[in-house]
Amino acid sequence: MAPSIYQKLLKCRQKNLFIVTDSTVGPLYGEELSLFLQENGFKATLIQFPAGEVFKTRATKEYIEDEMLKAGAGRDSCIVALGGGVVLDVAGFVAATYARGIPLILIPTTLLAMCDASIGGKTAVNTPYGKNLIGSYHMPELVLRDVSFLETLSEEELKNGYVEMIKHAAILDKNYFELLEKRSCSLEEAIEISVMLKSKVVALDPQESGLRRILNFGHTVGHAIESMSNYTVSHGRAVAIGMLLESQMADSLGFYSAYDRLKTIFESYEIDLSLDFPLDTLYEHMCLDKKSDTFVPRIVILEEIGTTQKFDNVYCYPCTRLNCQKLQMVKTKALPL
């Protein structure tokens, strides 16, 4: 961890800090961060839970809360969430509800978390019925990003972040999309652009009543795929497939489809677009998406690369079972489509 990250934490007003992380990040960074804070006059308690999306649950949230209660955490405490999106989401949800809300600091350690989960204050856990169905909005007091964390990531984990950056470009910035197509910006520059783009959307619609829904492009299908696979398909891979499927759904509805261009850029980043299970129950899982209206799923539709359809400022469009069944790939066991 870079010294600058350590130093910024020393400005924290609260002296009772709870570092929440997982079993992967804890040994890499959590233990040394806890020791550093203790050496600088803080009471720092390290709380770890098993790594993986399957542990982003109400039970994990309860475990973290119980550990904090045992340690005497009160409203004078602060949670430092150190890890990827799962850690940030669960720890953020704890911070939103513990003692009716305590301060939160985020230290994202994955590319996906730097570009996504660390921005906008969304917190949640998964349920057997679907992903992110129980949660809250809780803005962090501070977000500390450092690209040195990415040095320990696998190529597959980096690809999750690449998909998120491609999504930001597809919905918000044609020029950024072209930069990503040509690989003509550095990773640090791409992170900065993605953070700026998402932050602007969140500032305009913090509670996701309209515009912020565009950030869910590919997620109505993507979250369904994650749930159907019991989270064996990674978030980035599921969202990439979701963006392709939703683009074909848009085409079946008579709207613009970015399918060909998206498929080309995903293949250039070597994103795995294959699935080894049928999607015959896809629609039922899509109905549990948070954007659904009376159990009719709604998808984000591009106007062109870089902009989305408004639909009277609702920013998503209903997709019926028939629209879903029109897609031949829903009946197959594998992609590419």
Phi and psi in degrees as GROMACS dihedral restraints (atoms count N, CA, C in turn):
[ dihedral_restraints ]
;  ai    aj    ak    al  type     phi  dphi    fc
    3     4     5     6     1   -69.8    20    10
    4     5     6     7     1   141.7    20    10
    6     7     8     9     1   -55.0    20    10
    7     8     9    10     1   -34.0    20    10
    9    10    11    12     1   -61.5    20    10
   10    11    12    13     1   -33.8    20    10
   12    13    14    15     1   -66.6    20    10
   13    14    15    16     1   -44.1    20    10
   15    16    17    18     1   -57.7    20    10
   16    17    18    19     1   -49.5    20    10
   18    19    20    21     1   -62.1    20    10
   19    20    21    22     1   -37.8    20    10
   21    22    23    24     1   -66.6    20    10
   22    23    24    25     1   -30.8    20    10
   24    25    26    27     1   -68.7    20    10
   25    26    27    28     1   -25.1    20    10
   27    28    29    30     1   -67.2    20    10
   28    29    30    31     1   -14.1    20    10
   30    31    32    33     1   -84.8    20    10
   31    32    33    34     1    -2.4    20    10
   33    34    35    36     1   -61.4    20    10
   34    35    36    37     1   131.2    20    10
   36    37    38    39     1   -69.7    20    10
   37    38    39    40     1   -36.7    20    10
   39    40    41    42     1   -77.2    20    10
   40    41    42    43     1   141.2    20    10
   42    43    44    45     1  -105.1    20    10
   43    44    45    46     1    -6.4    20    10
   45    46    47    48     1  -107.7    20    10
   46    47    48    49     1    96.8    20    10
   48    49    50    51     1  -106.9    20    10
   49    50    51    52     1   139.1    20    10
   51    52    53    54     1  -117.6    20    10
   52    53    54    55     1   110.4    20    10
   54    55    56    57     1   -87.2    20    10
   55    56    57    58     1   111.9    20    10
   57    58    59    60     1  -102.4    20    10
   58    59    60    61     1   124.9    20    10
   60    61    62    63     1  -149.7    20    10
   61    62    63    64     1  -175.1    20    10
   63    64    65    66     1  -117.2    20    10
   64    65    66    67     1   179.5    20    10
   66    67    68    69     1   -70.9    20    10
   67    68    69    70     1   -12.6    20    10
   69    70    71    72     1   -88.0    20    10
   70    71    72    73     1   -48.3    20    10
   72    73    74    75     1   -79.6    20    10
   73    74    75    76     1   -30.3    20    10
   75    76    77    78     1   -53.0    20    10
   76    77    78    79     1   -54.3    20    10
   78    79    80    81     1   -65.8    20    10
   79    80    81    82     1   -28.0    20    10
   81    82    83    84     1   -76.1    20    10
   82    83    84    85     1   -45.0    20    10
   84    85    86    87     1  -132.8    20    10
   85    86    87    88     1   -28.5    20    10
   87    88    89    90     1   -63.7    20    10
   88    89    90    91     1   -43.6    20    10
   90    91    92    93     1   -66.7    20    10
   91    92    93    94     1   -41.8    20    10
   93    94    95    96     1   -70.5    20    10
   94    95    96    97     1   -33.3    20    10
   96    97    98    99     1   -66.9    20    10
   97    98    99   100     1   -42.3    20    10
   99   100   101   102     1   -60.2    20    10
  100   101   102   103     1   -44.8    20    10
  102   103   104   105     1   -64.1    20    10
  103   104   105   106     1   -43.4    20    10
  105   106   107   108     1   -59.5    20    10
  106   107   108   109     1   -45.0    20    10
  108   109   110   111     1   -65.6    20    10
  109   110   111   112     1   -40.6    20    10
  111   112   113   114     1   -63.0    20    10
  112   113   114   115     1   -39.1    20    10
  114   115   116   117     1   -67.2    20    10
  115   116   117   118     1   -17.8    20    10
  117   118   119   120     1  -110.4    20    10
  118   119   120   121     1    26.4    20    10
  120   121   122   123     1    90.4    20    10
  121   122   123   124     1     6.8    20    10
  123   124   125   126     1   -97.4    20    10
  124   125   126   127     1   150.8    20    10
  126   127   128   129     1   -89.4    20    10
  127   128   129   130     1   113.4    20    10
  129   130   131   132     1  -121.5    20    10
  130   131   132   133     1   120.1    20    10
  132   133   134   135     1  -112.4    20    10
  133   134   135   136     1   126.6    20    10
  135   136   137   138     1   -96.2    20    10
  136   137   138   139     1   124.6    20    10
  138   139   140   141     1  -121.2    20    10
  139   140   141   142     1   122.0    20    10
  141   142   143   144     1  -118.5    20    10
  142   143   144   145     1   147.0    20    10
  144   145   146   147     1  -133.9    20    10
  145   146   147   148     1   162.1    20    10
  147   148   149   150     1   -59.4    20    10
  148   149   150   151     1   140.2    20    10
  150   151   152   153     1   -74.8    20    10
  151   152   153   154     1   147.1    20    10
  153   154   155   156     1   126.4    20    10
  154   155   156   157     1   149.3    20    10
  156   157   158   159     1   -61.1    20    10
  157   158   159   160     1   -29.5    20    10
  159   160   161   162     1   -66.4    20    10
  160   161   162   163     1   -14.8    20    10
  162   163   164   165     1  -100.8    20    10
  163   164   165   166     1     9.9    20    10
  165   166   167   168     1   -86.7    20    10
  166   167   168   169     1    74.4    20    10
  168   169   170   171     1  -133.4    20    10
  169   170   171   172     1   170.0    20    10
  171   172   173   174     1   -63.3    20    10
  172   173   174   175     1   -33.0    20    10
  174   175   176   177     1   -65.6    20    10
  175   176   177   178     1   -39.8    20    10
  177   178   179   180     1   -66.3    20    10
  178   179   180   181     1   -41.4    20    10
  180   181   182   183     1   -59.9    20    10
  181   182   183   184     1   -43.6    20    10
  183   184   185   186     1   -62.9    20    10
  184   185   186   187     1   -39.5    20    10
  186   187   188   189     1   -61.1    20    10
  187   188   189   190     1   -45.9    20    10
  189   190   191   192     1   -62.3    20    10
  190   191   192   193     1   -44.3    20    10
  192   193   194   195     1   -61.0    20    10
  193   194   195   196     1   -43.1    20    10
  195   196   197   198     1   -64.2    20    10
  196   197   198   199     1   -39.5    20    10
  198   199   200   201     1   -64.1    20    10
  199   200   201   202     1   -37.9    20    10
  201   202   203   204     1   -68.3    20    10
  202   203   204   205     1   -40.5    20    10
  204   205   206   207     1   -63.5    20    10
  205   206   207   208     1   -41.4    20    10
  207   208   209   210     1   -61.2    20    10
  208   209   210   211     1   -34.9    20    10
  210   211   212   213     1   -86.5    20    10
  211   212   213   214     1     2.1    20    10
  213   214   215   216     1    77.9    20    10
  214   215   216   217     1    29.4    20    10
  216   217   218   219     1   -67.3    20    10
  217   218   219   220     1   137.5    20    10
  219   220   221   222     1  -131.4    20    10
  220   221   222   223     1  -162.8    20    10
  222   223   224   225     1   -72.7    20    10
  223   224   225   226     1    -8.1    20    10
  225   226   227   228     1   -86.9    20    10
  226   227   228   229     1     6.3    20    10
  228   229   230   231     1   -97.3    20    10
  229   230   231   232     1   165.2    20    10
  231   232   233   234     1  -140.5    20    10
  232   233   234   235     1   137.3    20    10
  234   235   236   237     1   -94.4    20    10
  235   236   237   238     1   130.6    20    10
  237   238   239   240     1  -109.1    20    10
  238   239   240   241     1   107.2    20    10
  240   241   242   243     1   -88.8    20    10
  241   242   243   244     1   116.6    20    10
  243   244   245   246     1  -120.4    20    10
  244   245   246   247     1   105.7    20    10
  246   247   248   249     1   157.7    20    10
  247   248   249   250     1  -158.2    20    10
  249   250   251   252     1   -88.4    20    10
  250   251   252   253     1  -164.0    20    10
  252   253   254   255     1   -60.8    20    10
  253   254   255   256     1   -37.9    20    10
  255   256   257   258     1   -60.6    20    10
  256   257   258   259     1   -48.4    20    10
  258   259   260   261     1   -61.8    20    10
  259   260   261   262     1   -46.8    20    10
  261   262   263   264     1   -63.1    20    10
  262   263   264   265     1   -39.9    20    10
  264   265   266   267     1   -67.0    20    10
  265   266   267   268     1   -48.4    20    10
  267   268   269   270     1   -69.3    20    10
  268   269   270   271     1   -47.8    20    10
  270   271   272   273     1   -62.8    20    10
  271   272   273   274     1   -37.4    20    10
  273   274   275   276     1   -64.7    20    10
  274   275   276   277     1   -37.7    20    10
  276   277   278   279     1   -66.8    20    10
  277   278   279   280     1   -39.9    20    10
  279   280   281   282     1   -60.4    20    10
  280   281   282   283     1   -46.5    20    10
  282   283   284   285     1   -61.4    20    10
  283   284   285   286     1   -34.2    20    10
  285   286   287   288     1   -68.9    20    10
  286   287   288   289     1   -27.3    20    10
  288   289   290   291     1  -114.3    20    10
  289   290   291   292     1   -22.8    20    10
  291   292   293   294     1   -66.1    20    10
  292   293   294   295     1   125.8    20    10
  294   295   296   297     1    52.6    20    10
  295   296   297   298     1    32.9    20    10
  297   298   299   300     1    63.4    20    10
  298   299   300   301     1    23.6    20    10
  300   301   302   303     1   118.4    20    10
  301   302   303   304     1   119.5    20    10
  303   304   305   306     1  -129.1    20    10
  304   305   306   307     1   162.9    20    10
  306   307   308   309     1   -61.3    20    10
  307   308   309   310     1   153.5    20    10
  309   310   311   312     1  -136.3    20    10
  310   311   312   313     1   133.0    20    10
  312   313   314   315     1  -120.9    20    10
  313   314   315   316     1   133.3    20    10
  315   316   317   318     1  -110.1    20    10
  316   317   318   319     1   131.9    20    10
  318   319   320   321     1  -125.6    20    10
  319   320   321   322     1    90.1    20    10
  321   322   323   324     1   -72.6    20    10
  322   323   324   325     1   136.5    20    10
  324   325   326   327     1  -114.7    20    10
  325   326   327   328     1     0.6    20    10
  327   328   329   330     1  -119.6    20    10
  328   329   330   331     1   159.4    20    10
  330   331   332   333     1   -63.1    20    10
  331   332   333   334     1   -41.7    20    10
  333   334   335   336     1   -61.6    20    10
  334   335   336   337     1   -44.6    20    10
  336   337   338   339     1   -65.8    20    10
  337   338   339   340     1   -35.4    20    10
  339   340   341   342     1   -64.2    20    10
  340   341   342   343     1   -36.1    20    10
  342   343   344   345     1   -94.0    20    10
  343   344   345   346     1   -11.8    20    10
  345   346   347   348     1  -133.2    20    10
  346   347   348   349     1   -78.4    20    10
  348   349   350   351     1   -61.8    20    10
  349   350   351   352     1   -26.1    20    10
  351   352   353   354     1   -81.4    20    10
  352   353   354   355     1    -2.7    20    10
  354   355   356   357     1  -117.2    20    10
  355   356   357   358     1   124.6    20    10
  357   358   359   360     1   108.2    20    10
  358   359   360   361     1    -9.5    20    10
  360   361   362   363     1    78.4    20    10
  361   362   363   364     1    10.7    20    10
  363   364   365   366     1   -76.2    20    10
  364   365   366   367     1   132.9    20    10
  366   367   368   369     1  -132.9    20    10
  367   368   369   370     1   150.5    20    10
  369   370   371   372     1  -173.7    20    10
  370   371   372   373     1   165.7    20    10
  372   373   374   375     1  -128.3    20    10
  373   374   375   376     1   161.7    20    10
  375   376   377   378     1   -90.6    20    10
  376   377   378   379     1   161.8    20    10
  378   379   380   381     1  -133.6    20    10
  379   380   381   382     1   168.1    20    10
  381   382   383   384     1   -59.8    20    10
  382   383   384   385     1   -17.7    20    10
  384   385   386   387     1   -87.0    20    10
  385   386   387   388     1   -18.7    20    10
  387   388   389   390     1   164.5    20    10
  388   389   390   391     1   177.1    20    10
  390   391   392   393     1   -92.4    20    10
  391   392   393   394     1   138.8    20    10
  393   394   395   396     1    58.8    20    10
  394   395   396   397     1    32.6    20    10
  396   397   398   399     1   -83.9    20    10
  397   398   399   400     1   -16.5    20    10
  399   400   401   402     1  -126.3    20    10
  400   401   402   403     1   120.5    20    10
  402   403   404   405     1  -175.0    20    10
  403   404   405   406     1  -164.7    20    10
  405   406   407   408     1  -157.1    20    10
  406   407   408   409     1   167.7    20    10
  408   409   410   411     1   -97.8    20    10
  409   410   411   412     1   128.8    20    10
  411   412   413   414     1  -151.5    20    10
  412   413   414   415     1   104.1    20    10
  414   415   416   417     1   -73.6    20    10
  415   416   417   418     1   135.7    20    10
  417   418   419   420     1   -73.0    20    10
  418   419   420   421     1   152.3    20    10
  420   421   422   423     1   -77.5    20    10
  421   422   423   424     1   -25.4    20    10
  423   424   425   426     1  -156.5    20    10
  424   425   426   427     1   139.8    20    10
  426   427   428   429     1  -123.2    20    10
  427   428   429   430     1   125.7    20    10
  429   430   431   432     1  -115.5    20    10
  430   431   432   433     1   112.8    20    10
  432   433   434   435     1  -110.0    20    10
  433   434   435   436     1   141.0    20    10
  435   436   437   438     1  -148.7    20    10
  436   437   438   439     1   119.1    20    10
  438   439   440   441     1   -66.7    20    10
  439   440   441   442     1   -13.5    20    10
  441   442   443   444     1   -63.8    20    10
  442   443   444   445     1   -25.1    20    10
  444   445   446   447     1   -60.3    20    10
  445   446   447   448     1   -30.1    20    10
  447   448   449   450     1   -70.5    20    10
  448   449   450   451     1   -14.2    20    10
  450   451   452   453     1   -64.7    20    10
  451   452   453   454     1   -23.6    20    10
  453   454   455   456     1   -93.9    20    10
  454   455   456   457     1    -2.0    20    10
  456   457   458   459     1   -82.1    20    10
  457   458   459   460     1   147.3    20    10
  459   460   461   462     1   -75.4    20    10
  460   461   462   463     1   163.7    20    10
  462   463   464   465     1   -62.6    20    10
  463   464   465   466     1   -36.2    20    10
  465   466   467   468     1   -64.3    20    10
  466   467   468   469     1   -39.2    20    10
  468   469   470   471     1   -69.3    20    10
  469   470   471   472     1   -36.7    20    10
  471   472   473   474     1   -62.5    20    10
  472   473   474   475     1   -35.7    20    10
  474   475   476   477     1   -62.4    20    10
  475   476   477   478     1   -31.0    20    10
  477   478   479   480     1   -58.5    20    10
  478   479   480   481     1   -40.4    20    10
  480   481   482   483     1   -71.5    20    10
  481   482   483   484     1   -36.7    20    10
  483   484   485   486     1   -58.8    20    10
  484   485   486   487     1   -41.6    20    10
  486   487   488   489     1   -61.1    20    10
  487   488   489   490     1   -42.5    20    10
  489   490   491   492     1   -63.2    20    10
  490   491   492   493     1   -41.0    20    10
  492   493   494   495     1   -66.3    20    10
  493   494   495   496     1   -39.8    20    10
  495   496   497   498     1   -63.1    20    10
  496   497   498   499     1   -39.6    20    10
  498   499   500   501     1   -62.0    20    10
  499   500   501   502     1   -47.2    20    10
  501   502   503   504     1   -55.7    20    10
  502   503   504   505     1   -43.7    20    10
  504   505   506   507     1   -65.7    20    10
  505   506   507   508     1   -41.9    20    10
  507   508   509   510     1   -63.7    20    10
  508   509   510   511     1   -35.1    20    10
  510   511   512   513     1   -94.8    20    10
  511   512   513   514     1   -17.5    20    10
  513   514   515   516     1  -130.9    20    10
  514   515   516   517     1   -22.3    20    10
  516   517   518   519     1  -155.3    20    10
  517   518   519   520     1   101.9    20    10
  519   520   521   522     1   -61.0    20    10
  520   521   522   523     1   -40.9    20    10
  522   523   524   525     1   -63.6    20    10
  523   524   525   526     1   -40.1    20    10
  525   526   527   528     1   -63.7    20    10
  526   527   528   529     1   -40.6    20    10
  528   529   530   531     1   -59.2    20    10
  529   530   531   532     1   -42.9    20    10
  531   532   533   534     1   -66.4    20    10
  532   533   534   535     1   -36.3    20    10
  534   535   536   537     1   -61.8    20    10
  535   536   537   538     1   -42.1    20    10
  537   538   539   540     1   -69.2    20    10
  538   539   540   541     1   -36.8    20    10
  540   541   542   543     1   -60.5    20    10
  541   542   543   544     1   -42.8    20    10
  543   544   545   546     1   -87.9    20    10
  544   545   546   547     1    -4.5    20    10
  546   547   548   549     1    54.6    20    10
  547   548   549   550     1    41.1    20    10
  549   550   551   552     1  -104.3    20    10
  550   551   552   553     1    20.2    20    10
  552   553   554   555     1  -137.3    20    10
  553   554   555   556     1   153.0    20    10
  555   556   557   558     1   -74.3    20    10
  556   557   558   559     1   165.7    20    10
  558   559   560   561     1   -62.4    20    10
  559   560   561   562     1   -41.4    20    10
  561   562   563   564     1   -61.3    20    10
  562   563   564   565     1   -41.2    20    10
  564   565   566   567     1   -66.1    20    10
  565   566   567   568     1   -40.7    20    10
  567   568   569   570     1   -63.7    20    10
  568   569   570   571     1   -42.1    20    10
  570   571   572   573     1   -60.3    20    10
  571   572   573   574     1   -45.8    20    10
  573   574   575   576     1   -60.6    20    10
  574   575   576   577     1   -42.4    20    10
  576   577   578   579     1   -66.7    20    10
  577   578   579   580     1   -44.6    20    10
  579   580   581   582     1   -62.0    20    10
  580   581   582   583     1   -44.0    20    10
  582   583   584   585     1   -61.3    20    10
  583   584   585   586     1   -43.0    20    10
  585   586   587   588     1   -64.0    20    10
  586   587   588   589     1   -44.3    20    10
  588   589   590   591     1   -64.1    20    10
  589   590   591   592     1   -49.1    20    10
  591   592   593   594     1   -66.0    20    10
  592   593   594   595     1   -39.3    20    10
  594   595   596   597     1   -61.0    20    10
  595   596   597   598     1   -38.7    20    10
  597   598   599   600     1   -63.3    20    10
  598   599   600   601     1   -42.3    20    10
  600   601   602   603     1   -65.2    20    10
  601   602   603   604     1   -45.7    20    10
  603   604   605   606     1   -60.9    20    10
  604   605   606   607     1   -40.5    20    10
  606   607   608   609     1   -62.8    20    10
  607   608   609   610     1   -33.5    20    10
  609   610   611   612     1   -80.8    20    10
  610   611   612   613     1   -25.4    20    10
  612   613   614   615     1  -147.9    20    10
  613   614   615   616     1    71.1    20    10
  615   616   617   618     1   -63.7    20    10
  616   617   618   619     1   -27.3    20    10
  618   619   620   621     1  -100.9    20    10
  619   620   621   622     1    10.1    20    10
  621   622   623   624     1    56.5    20    10
  622   623   624   625     1    51.6    20    10
  624   625   626   627     1   -92.8    20    10
  625   626   627   628     1    -8.6    20    10
  627   628   629   630     1  -164.6    20    10
  628   629   630   631     1   -93.0    20    10
  630   631   632   633     1   -52.9    20    10
  631   632   633   634     1   -39.8    20    10
  633   634   635   636     1   -62.3    20    10
  634   635   636   637     1   -17.9    20    10
  636   637   638   639     1   -61.5    20    10
  637   638   639   640     1   -24.4    20    10
  639   640   641   642     1   -61.6    20    10
  640   641   642   643     1   -24.7    20    10
  642   643   644   645     1   -66.8    20    10
  643   644   645   646     1   -11.6    20    10
  645   646   647   648     1   -92.8    20    10
  646   647   648   649     1    12.9    20    10
  648   649   650   651     1   -54.4    20    10
  649   650   651   652     1   126.3    20    10
  651   652   653   654     1    85.0    20    10
  652   653   654   655     1   -10.8    20    10
  654   655   656   657     1   -85.5    20    10
  655   656   657   658     1   -27.1    20    10
  657   658   659   660     1   -59.7    20    10
  658   659   660   661     1   -47.0    20    10
  660   661   662   663     1   -77.5    20    10
  661   662   663   664     1   -41.3    20    10
  663   664   665   666     1   -59.5    20    10
  664   665   666   667     1   -47.6    20    10
  666   667   668   669     1   -63.6    20    10
  667   668   669   670     1   -35.9    20    10
  669   670   671   672     1   -62.6    20    10
  670   671   672   673     1   -42.2    20    10
  672   673   674   675     1   -64.3    20    10
  673   674   675   676     1   -43.5    20    10
  675   676   677   678     1   -57.6    20    10
  676   677   678   679     1   -47.6    20    10
  678   679   680   681     1   -63.8    20    10
  679   680   681   682     1   -43.6    20    10
  681   682   683   684     1   -63.0    20    10
  682   683   684   685     1   -31.5    20    10
  684   685   686   687     1   -89.8    20    10
  685   686   687   688     1     3.5    20    10
  687   688   689   690     1    55.5    20    10
  688   689   690   691     1    36.3    20    10
  690   691   692   693     1    66.1    20    10
  691   692   693   694     1    24.0    20    10
  693   694   695   696     1   -80.6    20    10
  694   695   696   697     1   -20.7    20    10
  696   697   698   699     1   -90.6    20    10
  697   698   699   700     1   126.4    20    10
  699   700   701   702     1   -66.9    20    10
  700   701   702   703     1   159.1    20    10
  702   703   704   705     1   -60.0    20    10
  703   704   705   706     1   -47.0    20    10
  705   706   707   708     1   -62.6    20    10
  706   707   708   709     1   -45.0    20    10
  708   709   710   711     1   -63.2    20    10
  709   710   711   712     1   -41.9    20    10
  711   712   713   714     1   -65.0    20    10
  712   713   714   715     1   -40.1    20    10
  714   715   716   717     1   -69.8    20    10
  715   716   717   718     1   -37.3    20    10
  717   718   719   720     1   -60.0    20    10
  718   719   720   721     1   -47.6    20    10
  720   721   722   723     1   -62.5    20    10
  721   722   723   724     1   -39.9    20    10
  723   724   725   726     1   -61.0    20    10
  724   725   726   727     1   -40.5    20    10
  726   727   728   729     1   -63.4    20    10
  727   728   729   730     1   -37.9    20    10
  729   730   731   732     1   -69.0    20    10
  730   731   732   733     1   -46.4    20    10
  732   733   734   735     1   -64.1    20    10
  733   734   735   736     1   -41.8    20    10
  735   736   737   738     1   -67.4    20    10
  736   737   738   739     1   -31.4    20    10
  738   739   740   741     1   -66.4    20    10
  739   740   741   742     1   -38.7    20    10
  741   742   743   744     1   -72.0    20    10
  742   743   744   745     1   -33.3    20    10
  744   745   746   747     1   -63.2    20    10
  745   746   747   748     1   -41.7    20    10
  747   748   749   750     1   -58.8    20    10
  748   749   750   751     1   -41.3    20    10
  750   751   752   753     1   -62.8    20    10
  751   752   753   754     1   -41.1    20    10
  753   754   755   756     1   -67.6    20    10
  754   755   756   757     1   -22.4    20    10
  756   757   758   759     1   -90.5    20    10
  757   758   759   760     1    -2.5    20    10
  759   760   761   762     1    92.5    20    10
  760   761   762   763     1    15.2    20    10
  762   763   764   765     1  -105.4    20    10
  763   764   765   766     1   174.1    20    10
  765   766   767   768     1   -61.2    20    10
  766   767   768   769     1   141.1    20    10
  768   769   770   771     1  -122.7    20    10
  769   770   771   772     1   128.3    20    10
  771   772   773   774     1   -98.0    20    10
  772   773   774   775     1    18.4    20    10
  774   775   776   777     1   -52.3    20    10
  775   776   777   778     1   -53.2    20    10
  777   778   779   780     1   -62.0    20    10
  778   779   780   781     1   -44.1    20    10
  780   781   782   783     1   -70.5    20    10
  781   782   783   784     1   -38.3    20    10
  783   784   785   786     1   -66.1    20    10
  784   785   786   787     1   -43.5    20    10
  786   787   788   789     1   -60.3    20    10
  787   788   789   790     1   -39.7    20    10
  789   790   791   792     1   -64.7    20    10
  790   791   792   793     1   -44.5    20    10
  792   793   794   795     1   -71.0    20    10
  793   794   795   796     1   -36.9    20    10
  795   796   797   798     1   -63.2    20    10
  796   797   798   799     1   -41.3    20    10
  798   799   800   801     1   -65.9    20    10
  799   800   801   802     1   -34.2    20    10
  801   802   803   804     1   -67.4    20    10
  802   803   804   805     1   -29.0    20    10
  804   805   806   807     1   -92.0    20    10
  805   806   807   808     1     7.6    20    10
  807   808   809   810     1    57.6    20    10
  808   809   810   811     1    41.2    20    10
  810   811   812   813     1   -77.4    20    10
  811   812   813   814     1   129.4    20    10
  813   814   815   816     1   -73.3    20    10
  814   815   816   817     1   115.4    20    10
  816   817   818   819     1  -104.7    20    10
  817   818   819   820     1    16.4    20    10
  819   820   821   822     1   -94.3    20    10
  820   821   822   823     1   151.8    20    10
  822   823   824   825     1  -134.6    20    10
  823   824   825   826     1   145.7    20    10
  825   826   827   828     1  -112.6    20    10
  826   827   828   829     1    23.5    20    10
  828   829   830   831     1  -141.2    20    10
  829   830   831   832     1   150.8    20    10
  831   832   833   834     1   -71.4    20    10
  832   833   834   835     1   155.4    20    10
  834   835   836   837     1  -107.9    20    10
  835   836   837   838     1    33.5    20    10
  837   838   839   840     1   -70.5    20    10
  838   839   840   841     1   -18.7    20    10
  840   841   842   843     1  -108.3    20    10
  841   842   843   844     1    19.4    20    10
  843   844   845   846     1   -56.8    20    10
  844   845   846   847     1   -45.5    20    10
  846   847   848   849     1   -60.8    20    10
  847   848   849   850     1   -42.0    20    10
  849   850   851   852     1   -60.5    20    10
  850   851   852   853     1   -39.8    20    10
  852   853   854   855     1   -71.1    20    10
  853   854   855   856     1   -35.2    20    10
  855   856   857   858     1   -63.4    20    10
  856   857   858   859     1   -31.7    20    10
  858   859   860   861     1   -63.3    20    10
  859   860   861   862     1   -21.4    20    10
  861   862   863   864     1   -88.4    20    10
  862   863   864   865     1     3.3    20    10
  864   865   866   867     1   -65.6    20    10
  865   866   867   868     1   148.3    20    10
  867   868   869   870     1   -64.9    20    10
  868   869   870   871     1   -22.0    20    10
  870   871   872   873     1   -84.8    20    10
  871   872   873   874     1    -5.7    20    10
  873   874   875   876     1   -60.9    20    10
  874   875   876   877     1   145.8    20    10
  876   877   878   879     1  -121.2    20    10
  877   878   879   880     1   113.0    20    10
  879   880   881   882     1    49.8    20    10
  880   881   882   883     1    47.3    20    10
  882   883   884   885     1    64.7    20    10
  883   884   885   886     1    20.9    20    10
  885   886   887   888     1  -106.0    20    10
  886   887   888   889     1   115.0    20    10
  888   889   890   891     1   -66.7    20    10
  889   890   891   892     1   149.9    20    10
  891   892   893   894     1  -126.4    20    10
  892   893   894   895     1   140.7    20    10
  894   895   896   897     1  -119.3    20    10
  895   896   897   898     1   154.5    20    10
  897   898   899   900     1   -84.3    20    10
  898   899   900   901     1   134.3    20    10
  900   901   902   903     1  -122.8    20    10
  901   902   903   904     1   129.8    20    10
  903   904   905   906     1   -74.8    20    10
  904   905   906   907     1   144.0    20    10
  906   907   908   909     1   -83.8    20    10
  907   908   909   910     1   -36.9    20    10
  909   910   911   912     1  -168.4    20    10
  910   911   912   913     1   176.5    20    10
  912   913   914   915     1   -61.5    20    10
  913   914   915   916     1   121.6    20    10
  915   916   917   918     1   105.3    20    10
  916   917   918   919     1   -12.2    20    10
  918   919   920   921     1  -144.1    20    10
  919   920   921   922     1   157.8    20    10
  921   922   923   924     1  -122.7    20    10
  922   923   924   925     1   159.2    20    10
  924   925   926   927     1   -71.5    20    10
  925   926   927   928     1   140.0    20    10
  927   928   929   930     1   -87.1    20    10
  928   929   930   931     1   -42.3    20    10
  930   931   932   933     1    51.7    20    10
  931   932   933   934     1    61.9    20    10
  933   934   935   936     1    56.4    20    10
  934   935   936   937     1    40.5    20    10
  936   937   938   939     1    65.7    20    10
  937   938   939   940     1    18.8    20    10
  939   940   941   942     1   -87.4    20    10
  940   941   942   943     1   -31.7    20    10
  942   943   944   945     1    65.5    20    10
  943   944   945   946     1    20.1    20    10
  945   946   947   948     1  -156.1    20    10
  946   947   948   949     1   159.9    20    10
  948   949   950   951     1  -132.9    20    10
  949   950   951   952     1   138.5    20    10
  951   952   953   954     1   -65.2    20    10
  952   953   954   955     1   141.1    20    10
  954   955   956   957     1  -124.3    20    10
  955   956   957   958     1   114.7    20    10
  957   958   959   960     1   -82.0    20    10
  958   959   960   961     1   168.8    20    10
  960   961   962   963     1   -58.4    20    10
  961   962   963   964     1   -37.5    20    10
  963   964   965   966     1   -63.3    20    10
  964   965   966   967     1   -42.3    20    10
  966   967   968   969     1   -58.1    20    10
  967   968   969   970     1   -40.5    20    10
  969   970   971   972     1   -69.5    20    10
  970   971   972   973     1   -42.1    20    10
  972   973   974   975     1   -72.4    20    10
  973   974   975   976     1   -19.0    20    10
  975   976   977   978     1   -65.4    20    10
  976   977   978   979     1   -20.3    20    10
  978   979   980   981     1   -81.5    20    10
  979   980   981   982     1   119.9    20    10
  981   982   983   984     1   -62.2    20    10
  982   983   984   985     1   -34.0    20    10
  984   985   986   987     1   -68.0    20    10
  985   986   987   988     1   -19.5    20    10
  987   988   989   990     1   -63.5    20    10
  988   989   990   991     1   -27.1    20    10
  990   991   992   993     1   -93.8    20    10
  991   992   993   994     1     0.5    20    10
  993   994   995   996     1  -103.5    20    10
  994   995   996   997     1   173.1    20    10
  996   997   998   999     1  -103.2    20    10
  997   998   999  1000     1    -4.0    20    10
  999  1000  1001  1002     1  -151.6    20    10
 1000  1001  1002  1003     1   154.6    20    10
 1002  1003  1004  1005     1  -114.8    20    10
 1003  1004  1005  1006     1   168.5    20    10
 1005  1006  1007  1008     1   -69.4    20    10
 1006  1007  1008  1009     1   157.3    20    10
